[in-house]
């Protein structure tokens, strides 16, 4: 079974992904957090997540991760159109 997991930060996602994979799920992570401020915090969390994806850092983590920045098309269509 496949599932999409919203990720707020890499340490939180790590445990969730391990449990879901153990239960037989194929996990795709979604990093989409335009609400995290200041930008330095946003960047630090995003970069930590990217680091966790490297086999040399976390060999057991084999989830697909989609990174969607605050100005991606989905965000613009959803939130700016409502303004």
Secondary structure, DSSP 4 states (H G I P E B T S, - for coil): -EEEEEES-HHHHHHHHHHHHHTT-EEEEEE--TT--SHHHHHHHHHHHHHHTSTTT-TT---EEEE--TTSHHHIIIIITT-
